[in-house]
Amino acid sequence: MGDHTTSSRPQHLGRRRWLPIAVAAVIVAACVGFGAGWYTRPARTAAATGPASTAATAVPVAATIKVTCQDSSSDAARIQQAINSSPAGSAIEFEGGTCLLTKGLTLPGDRTYTGGSTTGTVLKQDGSAAYVLASISYVNSVSTTGDPLAIRDLTIDCDGSGSTDGIILLNWQVDVEHVDVSGCGGSGIVDTNTGADGKAISNTSVNSRFDNNFITNSGRYGFQIIDSGNSVTDGFLDDNQIASSGADAVNMQNAEGWDISGNHLYDVKQNALNLARIYGTTISGNYVEDFGDGQTSGTWYGFVARAQDGPGSTITGNKIFNLHGETTGASYVYVGIVATNSGTGFAAVTGNTIQGNRPSDVGLFFAGGGNPLKITASGNNITGVGTKVKSGQNATVTGGS
C-alpha cells in the first residue's frame, strides 16, 4: 500500500466534522502530572476526509487467510508473508495457540485480523521490538491516514522490555475489540496521527472504535492518543478495563468528539483520565478505583482535562474513588478541568459519585487560566473530601436548572 493523496480520495460518509488541517500553535503548559499542551484551535476550514473506501460501503471479504501459531521462531516471518500476500478485503485468522514473534507484524488496511478466541490466540513478543502489531501506514509514515482495519479476539503478550507498544495504528475507522494487551514496556494501544518517522499526516483520522478490551501492566499508558495536529477525533473508547499502568491509564492529546464511556480504570500510578482537549466530548459511566498510587509529591487526578472553545462537553454518571489510599506529600483532585486552551470552554459536570479519603482532597476543581471556563455542576454526590468544589482563575460555576 503506497501513500494516499487527499485529491484522489472522496469524503467519507460518516458524521462529517469540520476539522483544521494544521495546528496554529502548541505551547507546552506546566501542569504537574499532565503531559498535554496548550492548544489554540483555528477556524474549521476543511472537511474531514478518509481513505478511498467509504464508511457507507462494507468491504467484501475477498478471502480468508488462515495462519497457524506454532510457538516457533519462524512464526513472525511466515505470518508476515501470509499477510503481505493477502488481497484487500481479506480476513486473516490466527489459529489458536501461541505465535512467537521475534519481530512485530505490519498490518495493511482493508483487512480484518482475528484470533480463534481472546485468550486462546496469543501473539507473544520474543525479542526487542518497537511494537507487536502496527499498521503499515504508521510503519511507512504515509502522508494521509491509512485505510480502515479491524483487530479482534486475540491476546498481545509483550515481554515488558524497552518501550514496546502493543498495538499502534495510523488509520481511520479502526475497530479493535475483545483484545487483551499485557506487559508492554510502552503503551498498550496507541491511535496516532504521526508516522514512525515523526511526521504527522496532512488530513484527519476519525471514527475509530476501541471497545471491550483488557489492557494491563503497560509501562507507560494503557490507551494513548498521539495527535500533534487536530486529526484523531470523533472516536469511541467504551467498556474497556485498563489496569496497572505505569503512568496514566488513558492519555489523550486530543479527545475532541470522543465518547469515553463505561471504562474501568484501576491500579493507576498517575492520572486515570488525562485529556488535553475536550470539545463535544462525552465522559460517562466510567469507574475509577484509584489514581496517583504511591506518589509522594505532585497533584494527581481521577479525571483531568483542558477545554476547547466551542461545543461543551459532558462529565456525567462516573464513579471516582481512591481505594488504595493516598500518600503524604501528594495532592489528589477527583475531577479537574484545569484550563481553557482558547476562546471560552463549556462543560456540564452532573450526577457523578466521588468519595475522597482526607481533608486535603478536592472533589471538583475548575479553572480557565487565561481564557473563560463556564461550568454547570449539579447532582454530584461528593463525600470524604475537604473541599467539594474549588474554582480558580476565570472559572464560572453554576448549579444548573
Beta strands, then each sheet from edge to edge (+ up, - down):
strand 1: 18-19
strand 2: 25-28
strand 3: 37-40
strand 4: 46-47
strand 5: 64-67
strand 6: 91-94
strand 7: 97-101
strand 8: 105-107
strand 9: 111-115
strand 10: 121-125
strand 11: 131-135
strand 12: 149-157
strand 13: 165-169
strand 14: 175-182
strand 15: 189-192
strand 16: 209-211
strand 17: 214-216
strand 18: 223-226
strand 19: 236-238
strand 20: 241-245
strand 21: 250-252
strand 22: 259-261
strand 23: 264-268
strand 24: 273-278
strand 25: 282-284
strand 26: 287-288
strand 27: 299-307
strand 28: 313-316
strand 29: 319-321
strand 30: 331-340
strand 31: 345-350
strand 32: 353-355
strand 33: 362-366
strand 34: 373-378
strand 35: 381-383
strand 36: 387-391
strand 37: 395-398
sheet 1: 1+ 4-
sheet 2: 2+ 3-
sheet 3: 5+ 6+ 9+ 12+ 10+ 7+
sheet 4: 5+ 6+ 9+ 12+ 14+ 16+ 19+ 22+ 25+ 28+ 31+ 34+ 37+
sheet 5: 5+ 6+ 9+ 12+ 14+ 17+ 20+ 23+ 26+ 29+ 32+ 35+
sheet 6: 8+ 11+ 13+ 15+ 18+ 21+ 24+ 27+ 30+ 33+ 36+
end
